[in-house]
Structures are given as C-alpha cells and as structure tokens.
Amino acid sequence: MKPFRARFALGVSAILFFIVFLVSMGLGRYYIPPSTVLRVLLEPLLPFDGEWLPQAEIVLFRIRLPRVLLGVFVGAGLSCSGAVYQNIFQNPLVSPELLGASSGAAFGAALAIHNGLAYHEISLCAFATGLAAVGIVVLVSSRSGGRSVLKLLLAGIMVSSLSSAGISYLKLVADPNNTLPAITYWLMGSLASTRQLDLLFAAPLILAGIVMLFFMRWRINILSVGDEEAGAMGVDVKRVRVLAVLGATFITAACVSVSGVIGWVGLVVPHFARFIAGADCRWSIPASILLGGTLLPATDVFSRMLSTSEVPIGILTAFAGAPFLLYLIVRERSGI
C-alpha cells in the first residue's frame, strides 16, 4: 500500500478515536453532551465561558475518565501485542494469549482472590504471574531442540494448559458464595470496577511497552521476509524476536492484570489494521494501536448500555471475535 493511503488511513483512525473517546465519556446513565465533555476536559487549560452542573465534573473525572482511559490503554496494548505476535510468528491466527501471558495472569489473579488479597494485590499478583508464565515458556523453549518459533508455540500451549488447570482447581475448591463468583467475574474481563489506581499502575507499563514496539517496528517489519534474508540485511534476528516477544508479553500481562481476560481484541484488530493501512509494520502497528484504543472503549459503552447490569466486555468481544476467526479459517482454506 502506498504511504499516502496508509497515512490517510491513520488520519481517519485518529479522528475516529477522538470521536469515540468523547462519546464514551458522555454516554451512560447520566448523559453528558460531547460539547460539554470537551469543555469540562479542556477547562483547566483553556477556561470557557458558561456553566455546567457540578455532577458533570464528578462523573467525568472520578468515574468515566479513568475507565475510558484504561479501556484505551488496554485496547491499544492488546492490539499492538497481537500485531507484533502475528508478524513475529508470521501467522494471522496468533493472538497475545499465545505464550501464556493471559492464562498465567488469570491464574495469579484467581490465586490472589482465593487467598483473600486486597484489590491492588490482585493486580500485582496477576502481572507477576503473567510475566513468570512467559519466562517459563522462554526457558523451556531455549532448553529444547528444533525450530525456535515452533518451540515457543509448543511451550506456550503447555504453560497455558497448566494455568487453565490451576484455575479450574481453584474454582473447584473456592467458596461458592463469595470467592467463586469473584473469580468467575474477573475471568470474564471487564472495566466496570476500574479505579484511578488501576490506571496509575497499568498505563505506564502498557505505554512503555507500546513505545518500545513502536520504535522497533522497522526491524519487526524486516523479519517478515524470513530469518536468513533478515540476517543478511544486518538484523540480529534472535535479539529482535526476543525483545519483541518480551515487549508484547509485558503489555499483555499489564492489560490482563487490571481488566481481566479480554480475548479476541489482539487477534481481530490487527487484521482490520492491515486491511486499511497495509501489511507494512511501519503503518499496521500504529493503525492497530489507534483501532484498538477505539474499539475497546466503544465496546465498553455498549456493555454499559446493553442492560441494567453491565455485560462483561470479554463476552461481547468473544461474540464478535469467534465468527471473525471462522471467517479467517474459511478464507485461508478457500484461498480467497
């Protein structure tokens, strides 16, 4: 795809992101018009004439702003990780859950909930176990023979299975009245209980990983031509692959630690990004970041408006993502 078309796609994505952000801040049981949202948010920097109800500031700054911003970071992070994984493994069906970061973080959160730890301790435990799971994957793959990519895939499947088994055991022995519902709801993935502490904890971690992968996108792009060709062009293939995997894993663990398991975003969004911006990582990774940061807040709004009791985002993304995966499989088989 020509750079002009890719830049145009990124510009449209940025405009869509801005619109969805304003709409997400305004929609809810207490409706706030987009114009008021914009004036309230910019008022500390550019004082406006006019007044609004004090409730508007309370709702926007204390409730919706942390939730929407966390949705932006989680969506952008998962989408960026998915785009990197799909390019590193040269497989369009790869997602951030591949190497066990999500399942490992889910096991850590379930373990923390089962032991009655505090809210912030659950996030810390989930983040630590997510990183530990991928550390085990890398260690196992480095000690075995064969193709490096295949070793990572098999080790990731193994660690994910072990984590899922651990979660199932914890659900079996958990208190059915209190602990079991909390574990089950957390595993569904949601932004409903977002606090400012969640944003302060996860946003810097996710942002650091995204910035690192963003500046690595040139080298990641070269890996798509094959290891031998990339090596001939002066790229340290092993080093780039390890750094990219670690960065994507770092992002995924941080996202899951505060939002629960929100699947399919990292699988579906990169495909849309490549469709509008092309397969070149220089454009597809930024497009994935913008589209992911747009999709998840929009889905969160839908979950808020769908019923009186909020539907977890993980359920909605699964409903949308599973048919899309089926479409990809059919398309690959038919050679479309």
C-alpha positions as CSV (number, residue, x, y, z in Angstrom):
1,M,0.0,0.0,0.0
2,K,1.3,3.4,-0.9
3,P,2.4,5.6,2.0
4,F,-0.2,8.3,1.2
5,R,-3.0,5.8,1.6
6,A,-1.5,4.5,4.8
7,R,-1.2,8.0,6.2
8,F,-4.7,8.8,5.2
9,A,-5.9,5.6,6.9
10,L,-4.0,6.6,10.1
11,G,-5.6,10.1,10.0
12,V,-9.1,8.7,9.7
13,S,-8.4,6.3,12.5
14,A,-7.2,9.1,14.7
15,I,-10.3,11.1,14.0
16,L,-12.5,8.1,14.8
17,F,-10.5,7.6,18.0
18,F,-11.2,11.2,19.1
19,I,-14.9,10.9,18.3
20,V,-15.3,7.6,20.2
21,F,-13.4,9.0,23.2
22,L,-15.8,12.0,23.5
23,V,-18.9,9.8,23.0
24,S,-17.6,7.2,25.5
25,M,-17.1,10.0,28.1
26,G,-20.6,11.3,27.6
27,L,-22.8,8.1,27.3
28,G,-24.1,6.3,30.4
29,R,-27.0,6.6,32.8
30,Y,-26.0,10.2,33.3
31,Y,-25.8,11.6,29.8
32,I,-23.4,14.5,29.1
33,P,-23.3,16.1,25.6
34,P,-20.0,15.8,23.7
35,S,-19.6,19.6,23.7
36,T,-19.9,19.7,27.5
37,V,-17.4,16.8,27.8
38,L,-14.9,18.7,25.7
39,R,-15.4,22.0,27.6
40,V,-15.1,20.2,31.0
41,L,-11.9,18.4,30.0
42,L,-10.2,21.4,28.5
43,E,-11.4,23.9,31.1
44,P,-8.2,23.6,33.3
45,L,-6.1,24.6,30.2
46,L,-8.5,26.9,28.3
47,P,-11.1,28.5,30.5
48,F,-14.5,28.6,28.8
49,D,-17.5,30.9,29.4
50,G,-20.5,29.0,30.6
51,E,-21.5,26.7,33.4
52,W,-22.4,23.1,33.8
53,L,-23.7,21.1,36.7
54,P,-21.2,20.0,39.3
55,Q,-22.3,16.4,38.7
56,A,-20.8,16.5,35.3
57,E,-17.3,17.1,36.6
58,I,-17.7,14.4,39.2
59,V,-18.9,11.9,36.8
60,L,-16.3,12.7,34.1
61,F,-13.2,13.0,36.2
62,R,-13.8,10.5,39.0
63,I,-15.8,7.7,37.2
64,R,-15.6,7.8,33.4
65,L,-12.2,9.3,32.7
66,P,-10.2,6.5,34.5
67,R,-12.5,3.9,32.9
68,V,-12.3,5.2,29.4
69,L,-8.6,5.9,29.5
70,L,-7.9,2.4,30.9
71,G,-10.0,1.0,28.0
72,V,-7.9,3.0,25.6
73,F,-4.7,1.7,27.0
74,V,-5.8,-1.9,27.3
75,G,-7.3,-1.9,23.8
76,A,-4.3,-0.3,22.2
77,G,-1.9,-2.6,24.2
78,L,-3.6,-5.8,23.3
79,S,-3.9,-4.8,19.6
80,C,-0.3,-3.7,19.4
81,S,0.8,-7.0,21.0
82,G,-1.4,-9.0,18.6
83,A,0.1,-7.2,15.6
84,V,3.6,-7.9,16.8
85,Y,2.9,-11.5,17.5
86,Q,1.3,-12.1,14.1
87,N,4.3,-10.5,12.4
88,I,6.9,-12.3,14.5
89,F,5.4,-15.7,14.0
90,Q,4.2,-14.9,10.5
91,N,0.7,-16.3,11.3
92,P,-2.5,-14.3,11.1
93,L,-4.2,-16.5,13.7
94,V,-1.8,-15.7,16.5
95,S,-3.0,-13.6,19.5
96,P,-1.5,-12.2,22.7
97,E,-2.7,-15.3,24.6
98,L,-0.3,-17.5,22.6
99,L,2.6,-17.6,25.0
100,G,0.6,-18.0,28.2
101,A,0.7,-14.4,29.5
102,S,-3.1,-14.1,29.7
103,S,-3.6,-17.5,31.3
104,G,-0.7,-17.0,33.7
105,A,-2.1,-13.6,34.8
106,A,-5.5,-15.1,35.2
107,F,-4.1,-17.9,37.4
108,G,-2.3,-15.3,39.5
109,A,-5.5,-13.3,39.9
110,A,-7.6,-16.3,40.8
111,L,-5.0,-17.4,43.3
112,A,-5.0,-13.9,44.9
113,I,-8.8,-13.8,45.0
114,H,-8.9,-17.3,46.6
115,N,-6.5,-16.2,49.3
116,G,-8.5,-13.0,50.0
117,L,-5.8,-10.5,49.0
118,A,-6.6,-6.8,48.6
119,Y,-7.7,-5.3,45.2
120,H,-4.3,-3.8,44.3
121,E,-2.6,-7.0,45.4
122,I,-4.7,-9.0,42.9
123,S,-3.4,-6.8,40.0
124,L,0.2,-7.1,41.2
125,C,-0.1,-10.9,41.5
126,A,-1.7,-11.2,38.1
127,F,1.0,-9.1,36.5
128,A,3.8,-11.1,38.2
129,T,2.4,-14.5,37.3
130,G,1.8,-13.4,33.7
131,L,5.4,-12.4,33.3
132,A,6.5,-15.6,35.1
133,A,4.4,-17.8,32.7
134,V,6.2,-16.4,29.7
135,G,9.5,-16.6,31.4
136,I,8.9,-20.4,31.8
137,V,7.9,-20.6,28.1
138,V,11.1,-18.9,27.0
139,L,13.2,-21.1,29.4
140,V,11.6,-24.3,28.2
141,S,11.9,-23.4,24.5
142,S,15.6,-22.4,25.0
143,R,16.4,-25.8,26.5
144,S,14.8,-27.9,23.8
145,G,15.9,-28.5,20.2
146,G,14.1,-27.8,16.9
147,R,12.8,-24.6,15.3
148,S,12.8,-21.7,17.7
149,V,9.3,-20.4,16.7
150,L,7.8,-23.9,17.0
151,K,9.4,-24.4,20.4
152,L,7.9,-21.1,21.7
153,L,4.4,-22.1,20.4
154,L,4.5,-25.6,22.0
155,A,5.9,-24.3,25.3
156,G,3.2,-21.6,25.3
157,I,0.4,-24.2,24.8
158,M,1.9,-26.2,27.6
159,V,2.0,-23.3,30.1
160,S,-1.5,-22.2,29.1
161,S,-2.8,-25.6,29.8
162,L,-1.2,-25.8,33.2
163,S,-2.5,-22.4,34.1
164,S,-6.0,-23.3,33.0
165,A,-5.8,-26.5,35.1
166,G,-4.8,-24.4,38.1
167,I,-7.7,-22.0,37.6
168,S,-10.1,-24.9,37.3
169,Y,-8.8,-26.4,40.6
170,L,-9.1,-23.0,42.4
171,K,-12.7,-22.7,41.1
172,L,-13.4,-26.2,42.4
173,V,-12.2,-25.5,45.9
174,A,-13.3,-21.9,46.2
175,D,-16.2,-20.7,48.4
176,P,-19.3,-20.9,46.1
177,N,-20.9,-18.0,47.8
178,N,-18.2,-15.3,47.7
179,T,-14.9,-16.4,46.2
180,L,-16.1,-18.4,43.2
181,P,-18.4,-15.6,41.8
182,A,-15.5,-13.1,42.1
183,I,-13.1,-15.4,40.3
184,T,-15.6,-16.1,37.6
185,Y,-16.5,-12.5,37.0
186,W,-12.8,-11.5,36.9
187,L,-12.1,-14.1,34.3
188,M,-14.8,-12.7,32.0
189,G,-12.9,-9.4,31.6
190,S,-14.5,-6.1,32.5
191,L,-13.7,-2.4,33.1
192,A,-16.7,-1.9,35.5
193,S,-14.6,-1.8,38.6
194,T,-11.9,0.5,37.3
195,R,-10.2,2.7,39.8
196,Q,-7.7,5.5,39.4
197,L,-5.1,3.2,41.0
198,D,-5.6,0.7,38.1
199,L,-4.8,3.5,35.6
200,L,-1.8,4.7,37.5
201,F,-0.5,1.1,37.8
202,A,-1.1,-0.2,34.2
203,A,-0.9,2.9,32.0
204,P,2.9,3.5,32.4
205,L,3.6,-0.2,31.9
206,I,1.5,-0.5,28.8
207,L,2.7,2.8,27.4
208,A,6.4,1.8,27.9
209,G,5.8,-1.5,26.0
210,I,3.9,0.2,23.2
211,V,6.7,2.8,22.8
212,M,9.3,0.2,22.6
213,L,7.5,-1.9,20.0
214,F,6.6,1.2,18.0
215,F,10.3,2.1,17.6
216,M,11.1,-1.5,16.8
217,R,8.5,-1.8,14.0
218,W,11.1,-1.2,11.3
219,R,13.1,-4.3,12.4
220,I,10.0,-6.3,13.1
221,N,9.0,-5.5,9.5
222,I,12.2,-7.0,8.1
223,L,11.6,-10.3,9.9
224,S,8.6,-10.9,7.6
225,V,11.0,-11.7,4.7
226,G,12.5,-14.6,6.6
227,D,15.3,-15.2,9.1
228,E,18.0,-15.7,6.6
229,E,17.1,-12.7,4.5
230,A,16.8,-10.5,7.6
231,G,20.1,-11.7,8.9
232,A,21.7,-10.9,5.5
233,M,20.3,-7.3,5.8
234,G,22.2,-6.9,9.1
235,V,19.3,-7.6,11.6
236,D,20.0,-9.6,14.7
237,V,17.0,-11.9,14.2
238,K,17.2,-13.7,17.6
239,R,17.6,-10.4,19.5
240,V,14.8,-8.6,17.7
241,R,12.4,-11.5,18.1
242,V,13.2,-11.9,21.9
243,L,12.8,-8.2,22.5
244,A,9.6,-8.0,20.6
245,V,8.1,-11.1,22.3
246,L,9.1,-9.7,25.8
247,G,7.6,-6.3,25.0
248,A,4.4,-7.8,23.8
249,T,4.3,-10.0,26.8
250,F,4.9,-7.1,29.1
251,I,2.0,-5.3,27.6
252,T,-0.4,-8.3,27.7
253,A,0.4,-9.0,31.4
254,A,-0.2,-5.4,32.4
255,C,-3.5,-5.3,30.5
256,V,-4.8,-8.6,31.9
257,S,-3.8,-7.6,35.5
258,V,-6.3,-4.7,35.6
259,S,-9.0,-5.7,33.1
260,G,-9.2,-9.5,33.3
261,V,-9.1,-11.7,30.3
262,I,-10.5,-9.8,27.3
263,G,-10.0,-12.0,24.3
264,W,-10.1,-11.6,20.6
265,V,-9.1,-7.9,20.5
266,G,-5.4,-8.8,19.8
267,L,-6.5,-11.2,17.1
268,V,-9.2,-9.3,15.3
269,V,-7.9,-5.6,15.3
270,P,-4.6,-6.3,13.6
271,H,-6.4,-7.7,10.6
272,F,-8.5,-4.6,10.3
273,A,-5.3,-2.5,10.7
274,R,-3.6,-4.4,7.9
275,F,-6.7,-4.0,5.7
276,I,-6.8,-0.2,5.9
277,A,-3.1,0.5,6.3
278,G,-1.4,-2.4,4.6
279,A,0.8,-5.2,5.9
280,D,3.9,-2.9,6.4
281,C,4.6,-2.8,10.1
282,R,5.5,0.8,9.8
283,W,1.8,1.6,9.3
284,S,0.0,-1.5,10.6
285,I,1.3,-1.3,14.1
286,P,0.3,2.4,14.6
287,A,-3.1,1.6,13.0
288,S,-3.5,-1.3,15.4
289,I,-2.8,0.9,18.3
290,L,-5.4,3.5,17.2
291,L,-8.1,1.0,16.3
292,G,-7.6,-1.0,19.5
293,G,-7.8,2.2,21.5
294,T,-11.1,2.9,19.7
295,L,-12.7,-0.5,19.8
296,L,-12.5,-1.3,23.5
297,P,-14.0,1.9,24.8
298,A,-16.7,1.6,22.2
299,T,-17.4,-2.0,23.3
300,D,-17.4,-0.8,26.9
301,V,-20.0,1.8,26.2
302,F,-22.1,-1.0,24.5
303,S,-21.7,-3.1,27.6
304,R,-22.9,-0.3,29.8
305,M,-25.9,0.5,27.7
306,L,-27.0,-3.1,26.8
307,S,-28.7,-3.9,30.1
308,T,-29.2,-2.6,33.6
309,S,-26.5,-4.9,34.8
310,E,-23.3,-4.5,32.8
311,V,-22.3,-7.3,30.5
312,P,-18.5,-8.1,30.8
313,I,-16.5,-7.0,27.8
314,G,-14.9,-10.4,27.4
315,I,-18.3,-11.8,26.5
316,L,-19.0,-9.2,23.8
317,T,-15.6,-9.5,22.2
318,A,-16.0,-13.3,22.1
319,F,-19.3,-12.9,20.4
320,A,-17.7,-10.7,17.8
321,G,-14.3,-12.4,17.5
322,A,-15.3,-16.0,17.2
323,P,-17.3,-15.6,13.9
324,F,-14.4,-13.5,12.6
325,L,-12.0,-16.3,13.3
326,L,-14.3,-18.7,11.5
327,Y,-14.2,-16.4,8.5
328,L,-10.4,-16.2,8.5
329,I,-10.2,-20.0,8.6
330,V,-12.7,-20.4,5.7
331,R,-10.9,-17.7,3.7
332,E,-7.5,-19.3,4.2
333,R,-8.8,-22.7,3.2
334,S,-10.6,-21.4,0.1
335,G,-7.6,-19.3,-0.9
336,I,-9.6,-16.1,-1.1
